[in-house]
Amino acid sequence: MASQTEINSQEYADPKNWHGQLYASRRDSRIAVPKKSGFHGYTVNFAKPLGIGIHVVNVIVLTAIVVFAYIHFFAK
């Protein structure tokens, strides 16, 4: 039987789990995986509820920053 580390590696290498720059694998136990594109950093595993939650929070925070900046600096 394969260890979870081996399963994670196999899932990461499987092109079926990559949808452009998005990664989704239910068998991979990681919430974040290294980006495949050659850029440094991580991407979330969209097959995990916590990964989706992290993404949603990031979008909300970035949207709030843009709205705040617009209201305070450009809408005068």
Wavefront OBJ file of the C-alpha trace (Angstrom):
o trace
v 0.000 0.000 0.000
v 1.315 3.455 -0.919
v 2.007 6.029 1.771
v 0.156 9.340 1.702
v 3.365 11.080 0.598
v 3.572 8.790 -2.424
v -0.115 9.329 -3.211
v 0.409 13.109 -2.984
v 3.340 12.902 -5.420
v 1.390 10.725 -7.862
v -1.624 13.028 -7.766
v 0.547 16.119 -8.253
v 2.204 14.553 -11.312
v -1.111 13.493 -12.882
v -2.088 16.033 -15.584
v -5.786 15.220 -15.045
v -5.610 17.027 -11.693
v -4.405 20.269 -13.288
v -6.906 22.568 -14.967
v -4.715 25.313 -16.369
v -3.097 26.735 -13.246
v -5.749 25.292 -10.905
v -5.151 22.064 -8.999
v -7.860 19.744 -7.692
v -7.289 16.286 -6.224
v -9.381 14.653 -3.503
v -6.726 12.002 -2.895
v -3.986 14.573 -2.246
v -4.011 15.419 1.458
v -2.362 18.830 1.033
v -4.332 22.078 1.140
v -1.665 23.971 -0.841
v 0.720 22.569 -3.468
v 3.678 24.160 -5.299
v 2.738 25.964 -8.494
v 3.368 24.002 -11.664
v 3.962 27.044 -13.894
v 7.568 27.634 -12.859
v 6.684 30.621 -10.675
v 7.553 30.450 -7.020
v 4.731 29.995 -4.583
v 1.771 27.763 -3.954
v -1.730 27.208 -5.236
v -4.637 25.821 -3.248
v -6.096 22.367 -3.770
v -9.621 23.194 -4.951
v -10.841 19.677 -4.132
v -10.496 20.427 -0.418
v -13.130 22.570 1.354
v -10.438 24.458 3.277
v -8.655 25.214 0.004
v -11.824 26.717 -1.427
v -12.341 28.682 1.806
v -8.817 30.101 1.627
v -9.416 31.167 -1.957
v -12.744 32.827 -1.112
v -11.182 34.732 1.802
v -8.338 35.922 -0.467
v -10.806 37.189 -3.060
v -12.864 38.989 -0.399
v -9.788 40.622 1.164
v -8.398 41.755 -2.196
v -11.781 43.113 -3.249
v -12.094 45.002 0.049
v -8.639 46.547 -0.444
v -9.512 47.714 -3.962
v -12.868 49.162 -2.840
v -11.229 50.889 0.144
v -8.511 52.386 -2.075
v -11.071 53.565 -4.612
v -13.299 55.181 -1.987
v -10.485 56.936 -0.121
v -8.178 57.948 -2.963
v -10.124 58.187 -6.211
v -13.733 59.019 -5.394
v -13.119 62.549 -4.105
l 1 2 3 4 5 6 7 8 9 10 11 12 13 14 15 16 17 18 19 20 21 22 23 24 25 26 27 28 29 30 31 32 33 34 35 36 37 38 39 40 41 42 43 44 45 46 47 48 49 50 51 52 53 54 55 56 57 58 59 60 61 62 63 64 65 66 67 68 69 70 71 72 73 74 75 76
